[in-house]
């Protein structure tokens, strides 16, 4: 797995900030087949992705929801660490 460099964190931060402020917290929902979809927590009619395996859908939703906090922790760690 590659290291989280300042450049990688900057790119992830840029991608996150490019998302509209109104982007909702996400959850998963069974789509009626053996596949799942990612939807808004507040409005299940807002579909972000569909046709996913259950584990993939849960991982993607969790990662997107946690990204702001993960980036902040990683940025703080780099600032306090060796500065890579």
Secondary structure, 3 states (H helix, E strand, C coil): CCCCCHHHHHHHHHHHHCCCCCCCCEEEEECCCCCEEEEECCCCCCEEEEEECHHHHHHHHHHHHHHHHHHHHHHHHHHHCCCC
